[in-house]
Amino acid sequence: MIRTAFVAISLALGTLVLGPPLILLTLITKSATLMYWAGVKLVVYTTWLAGEKVTVQGRENIPPGVCLFAANHTSNADAPAIVGAIPRRIAILGRKSLFDIPVVGTAFRLAKFVPVDRENRDAALESVKQAVQYMREGFSFLVYPEGTRSADGRLRRFKKGSFAIAIEAGIPIVPVACAGAHRIMKKNSLKVRPGKVTVRFGKPIDASAYTVEQRDELAQRVHDAVAAELPEDQKPAT
């Protein structure tokens, strides 16, 4: 539990010390770029010190311009690995409860992250509209189409909402396979273990070639692309 305490204390102190001045600077300059990268570096460096060693493959597959990164989700440890591996500023579609955290929620909104309330259909539709608008302003997004963390590390069925966003925005989707994060921090566990994580970016898939009515077909294609890059113990159960 020493690693867990280290990560929790480091992130809390970093947020309290750096958060307010960076938020103020963002409000003054109307740019969240410095705040975004400071937050990413804080999280990535903290998890690296705690023993998370990340290998990145396939960055050459990331297209220029706006895109949607679609990743599998197994652990709270995969976000630092994936976000740290993406070589550009992005926004994230995240669960609404994260935006209720003091300082963090304000920073997320200023960075154009979008909260998703899965229990409220109308609110979820508004989140989709907001994400599309941000994409049209030039922001790439990271989404977890499974909707929640996998308990055993195996890839689950993708929900179709984020694919409708990509189709409406007319942008490519980059499949992202994250392997090994579930061994570092299991779902519903606070224990942090040292370990290796591999992030693989697959070849982009053009969402503009699909209609909204074909979003299930697009979701399956991206799901298969992510599955192909995962190790056997994380592929979908047959």
Residue pairs with C-beta under 8 A, 6 or more apart in sequence:
1 190
1 191
3 50
3 51
3 191
3 192
3 193
3 194
4 190
4 191
4 192
6 46
6 49
6 50
7 46
7 47
7 50
7 192
10 42
10 46
10 49
11 42
11 43
11 46
14 42
14 46
15 42
15 103
15 104
16 103
18 38
18 39
18 42
19 103
19 104
19 106
19 107
20 103
22 34
22 35
22 38
22 39
22 107
23 35
23 103
23 106
23 107
23 110
25 34
25 35
26 32
26 34
26 35
26 107
26 110
27 110
32 107
32 110
32 111
32 112
33 89
35 107
35 110
35 111
36 89
36 111
37 89
39 107
39 111
40 83
40 84
43 79
43 80
43 83
43 84
44 80
44 83
44 84
46 80
47 77
47 80
47 81
48 54
50 192
50 194
51 184
51 192
51 193
51 194
51 195
52 77
52 80
52 81
52 184
52 194
52 195
52 197
53 194
53 195
53 196
53 197
54 81
54 84
54 85
54 196
54 197
54 198
54 199
55 196
55 197
55 198
55 199
56 85
56 198
56 199
56 200
56 201
57 198
57 199
57 200
57 201
58 200
58 201
58 202
59 85
59 87
59 201
61 174
61 201
61 202
61 203
61 204
62 86
62 87
62 88
62 174
62 201
62 204
63 172
63 174
63 204
65 171
66 135
66 138
66 139
66 140
66 169
66 171
67 140
67 171
67 172
67 173
67 174
67 204
68 135
68 140
68 141
68 142
68 143
68 162
68 165
68 166
68 169
68 171
68 172
68 173
68 174
68 207
69 82
69 86
69 90
69 140
69 141
69 142
69 143
69 173
69 174
69 176
69 201
70 143
70 144
70 145
70 158
70 162
70 163
70 173
70 174
70 175
70 176
70 222
70 226
71 78
71 82
71 142
71 143
71 144
71 175
71 176
71 177
71 178
71 226
72 78
72 144
72 146
72 150
72 155
72 176
72 177
72 178
72 226
72 230
72 234
73 144
73 146
73 148
73 149
73 150
73 178
74 149
74 150
74 153
74 178
74 181
74 182
74 187
74 234
75 149
75 181
75 182
75 184
75 185
75 186
75 187
76 149
76 185
77 181
77 182
77 184
77 185
77 192
77 197
78 178
78 181
78 182
78 197
81 178
81 181
81 197
81 199
82 142
82 176
82 178
82 199
83 90
83 92
83 142
85 199
85 201
86 140
86 142
88 140
89 139
89 140
90 139
90 140
90 141
90 142
91 111
91 112
91 113
91 114
91 131
91 134
91 139
91 140
91 141
91 142
92 108
92 113
92 114
92 141
92 142
92 143
93 113
93 114
93 116
93 127
93 131
93 141
93 142
93 143
93 144
93 162
94 108
94 113
94 114
94 115
94 116
95 115
95 116
95 118
96 115
96 116
96 117
96 118
96 123
98 104
98 105
98 108
98 115
99 105
99 108
99 109
99 113
99 115
108 115
112 134
112 137
112 139
114 127
114 130
114 131
114 134
114 141
115 127
116 124
116 127
117 123
117 124
117 127
118 124
118 147
124 161
128 161
128 164
128 165
128 168
131 141
131 165
132 165
132 168
132 169
134 141
135 141
135 165
135 169
135 171
136 169
140 171
141 165
142 176
143 162
143 165
145 158
145 159
145 160
145 162
145 163
145 219
145 222
145 223
146 155
146 156
146 157
146 158
146 159
147 159
149 187
150 156
150 182
150 187
151 187
151 188
152 182
153 182
153 183
153 233
153 234
154 233
154 234
154 235
154 236
154 237
155 223
155 226
155 227
155 230
155 234
155 235
155 236
156 236
157 223
158 219
158 220
158 222
158 223
159 219
160 215
160 216
160 219
163 173
163 207
163 210
163 215
163 218
163 219
163 222
164 212
164 215
166 172
166 173
166 207
166 218
167 207
167 208
167 210
167 211
167 212
167 214
167 215
167 218
168 212
169 207
170 207
170 208
171 207
171 208
172 204
172 205
172 206
172 207
172 208
173 204
173 205
173 207
173 218
173 222
174 201
174 202
174 204
174 205
175 201
175 202
175 203
175 205
175 222
175 225
175 226
175 229
176 199
176 200
176 201
176 202
176 226
177 198
177 199
177 200
177 202
177 226
177 227
177 228
177 229
177 230
178 197
178 198
178 199
178 200
179 197
179 198
179 199
179 200
179 229
179 230
179 231
179 234
180 195
180 196
180 197
180 198
181 197
182 234
183 193
183 195
184 192
184 193
184 194
184 195
184 197
185 191
185 192
185 193
200 229
202 225
202 226
202 228
202 229
203 225
205 218
205 221
205 222
205 225
207 218
210 217
210 218
223 236
227 235
227 236
